[in-house]
């Protein structure tokens, strides 16, 4: 039943947002050279890797190939339009295609990059449990304000609560509350990741939804 709902919502969503996404991609390319869309490897159900799709919110050369980096809110390498897209979650719209393909679900824990998942799994008990379900475009953590550069610990707590009490009704409630949550400010930015990770700058928190920008290599 969950898969049926995912297909219905993603199909309808693509019909409604397909043209607006193309317009946004065109505006992105006008503001800064580079593609309007980009893909990035994430971990899905049972750790299966897949390419997640997003609208580009940063300058095309914001990340080099030497190591994964973090993005923080209002980072200078984000374009003006990119900051607006992030604020309203519009950069995630292409993931409706991921849902239709079966890589993701409409509701679930946010899928993480392999490098960062490995780090968090070493330091946070239960982090691997997030791979028991498909990652989602929205989730319990997001509607509670724990999105963007906020505490990984709080996000994990929300994800574990979601897994423990999952039902189709809870998915529907999360979906209905998502637009309202975007109108409200996100939680106060956490001073660090909420966990101590050697080699990481404590004043920076991760933005797991985007290609990352950070000044120091991760362990």
N, C-alpha and C positions, 0 to 999 in steps of 0.2 A: 504493500500500500504506500509506503514512504517513497518508493521509486516512482510509482504512478503519479503521486503528488508532485514530485520533482520534475517529471516530464511535463506535466500540465503547466506548472508555474513558470518553468524555464522557457517553454514554447511561447506562452502568452507574453512573458517578459521580453523575449527577443523580438516578437512582432511589434510590441509597443515602443521598444527602445532602440531597435535596429537603426532607424534613420537618425535619431538624435546622437547615437554613438558615432556614426559616420561624420556627422557635423562636428562633434567634439574632436574627433581624430584630425579633421581638417584644420580646426582652430589650433590644435596642439602643434601641428606642422608649420602653421603660419607663425606661431610665436617663437618656435625654436626649431632648427634643422634636426631631422631625424624622423623615425617612424611615429605614427600616431598610436600604434599598439605595440606591446612587447610581450614576450613570454618568459617564464622563469620556472625552473624545476622545483617542485614541492613534493612532499610525502603525502600519499593518500591512504586509503584503506589497506591495513596490514603492511604498511611501509612501501607500497608500490609507488614508484616515481611517475610523475606526470608533469606536463607543461601547463602552468596556470597562465591565464590571459588577463591583461590589464590595459587600461589606457595609460600612456606614458605621462608622468607628472614631473619628471626631472629632465635636465639637460642630457642629451644623448651620451655624453662622455663622463657622466657623473660617477661611474664605477669602472675601475680598471679590472684586468683579469687576474690580478695577483692573489686576491683573497676576497671573501664576502665581506660586506661592510653594513653598518647600521644606518638607518635614516632617522633623524629626529625632526620633530615638528618645526615647520618654518625654516628648515635648513636652506642656506643660500642657493644651493644647487637646484632646488625646486623652482619651477617656473611659477609665474603669477597665477596662470590658469591652473597649474598643477596643485597649488595650495587650495584653491577653491574646490577642485575635484576631490581632493583628500578630505576636506572639511565635511563634505556632504556624501562621501562614500561613492561618488559617481565613477571613480576610477576602477571600481570593482565590477561594473556592469558587464564587461565581456565575459565574466565568469559564468554568466547564464549559459554560455556555450559549453563550458566545462561541465555544468550540471546536466545539460541535455546529452552530452557524450557519455556521462556516467562516471566521470572522474571525481565529481564533487556532489554534494547535496545542497539544497537551498539553506538548510539549517544544520549546524554542526560546529565543532571546534575549527578555528582557522587553521588551514594547512600550513606547515612550516617548511623552511628550506632545510635540506639534509644536514648541512654543517651546523646550523643553529639547533636543530632538533637533537643532534648528538650531544651538544654541550648541555642543553637543558636537561636531557634524560640522565646525564651523569650527576647532576646536582639536585634534581627535584624528583622525589619519590612519586611514582604514578604518572610521570609525564608520558611514558610509552603507551599508557592506556588510551591516550587520545587517538591512537591509530586503530582502535577497535571499530571505529565508524568512519565514514567518509567525512572529509573536511567540508565546512560550509561557507557560504558567502556571509551569512550572519549567524549569530549564536547568542547564548546566554551572557557571555562576557561582554559582547558588543552592546546589547541593550541595557546593560548595567553601567555602561560608560567606560569599560576597560578595553578601549581600542586605541590604536596608535601607540605612542611612546609612553605606555603605562606599565604598571607592575606585571611581570610575567607570573609571579606567584598568585596574584589575584585572578589573573586570567585562567591559570591552571585550576584554581579552586572552583571557578565557575564551570569550567569544562568537566571536571569530575562530578560536580553536582548535576550537570546536564546528563551525563552518562548514567548516573545512578537513578535518576527519576525520568528518564526519557519516555515519551509517549507522543502519539500523533497530535494530541491536544496541546501538549507543551510546545511542539514545533509550530503549531498554528498561532499560539499566543506570542511566541518569539517573533514570528513573521509579522504579526499585526503591530507589535510594539516597536519594530525596527525604525519605521519612519519617524515616530515620536522621539525615539532616542537620538536620532540625528539632529533634531531641533534643539536638543539640550547640549550643554557643554560636556565634554568628556571629563573623566575623573582628573583630579589634580595630578600632574605628572609626577611619577615616582622618582625619588632621588637615587637613581640606579635601577638595576633590574629587579630588585627585591631579593636578590641572592648574591653571594660573593663568588665571582668567577675570576680566577687568576688571569692576568693579562688584559682584562677589560677595563676601560675607563669608567670609574664609578659614577661620574656625573652624567653619563649618557644612557638612555634607555632604548630598547630595541623597537623598531617599527617593523614588525614581521610581515606586513602586507605589501612591502615595496622593495625594489632594488635598493640596497643600503648604501649609506655614506657615513664613514666614520674615520677618524684620524689614526687609529692604531689597529694592528692585526689582531684577530681573535686567536685564542689558543687552538 
